[in-house]
Amino acid sequence: MQKKIYVAGMDDDGTAAKVDAAVKAVAGVTSCVSTAAKCQVCVDFDGASEDAINAAIESAGVTVLG
């Protein structure tokens, strides 16, 4: 499954890299690409819960919108 998640607080590429690392550490996530310019995180996952993915994003200091 693929999901596009919009976020607030991802102001630079360094923060985007932290978000990528946190989300990729979630069991079941197959890929993650964070784009600071678009304030979005694109995640491919199989078996991971969306709550766990959102928690990983927020653990990097970014707020999940919606």
Residue pairs with C-beta under 8 A, 6 or more apart in sequence:
1 44
1 45
1 46
2 42
2 43
2 44
2 45
3 42
3 43
3 45
3 50
3 53
4 40
4 41
4 42
5 40
5 41
5 42
5 43
5 53
5 54
5 57
5 64
5 65
6 39
6 40
6 64
6 65
6 66
7 19
7 39
7 40
7 41
7 57
7 62
7 63
7 64
7 65
8 39
8 62
8 63
8 65
9 15
9 61
9 62
9 63
10 16
10 19
10 34
10 36
10 39
10 41
10 62
11 36
12 36
13 36
15 36
15 60
15 61
15 62
16 34
16 35
16 36
17 34
18 60
18 61
19 32
19 34
19 41
19 56
19 57
19 60
19 62
20 32
20 33
20 34
21 60
22 56
22 57
22 59
22 60
23 29
23 32
23 34
23 41
23 43
23 53
23 56
23 57
24 31
24 32
25 56
26 45
26 48
26 52
26 53
26 56
27 47
27 48
27 52
28 45
28 46
28 47
28 48
28 49
28 52
29 43
29 44
29 45
29 48
29 53
30 44
30 45
30 46
31 43
31 44
32 41
32 42
32 43
32 44
33 41
33 42
34 40
34 41
34 42
35 41
35 42
41 57
43 53
45 53
54 64
57 64
58 64
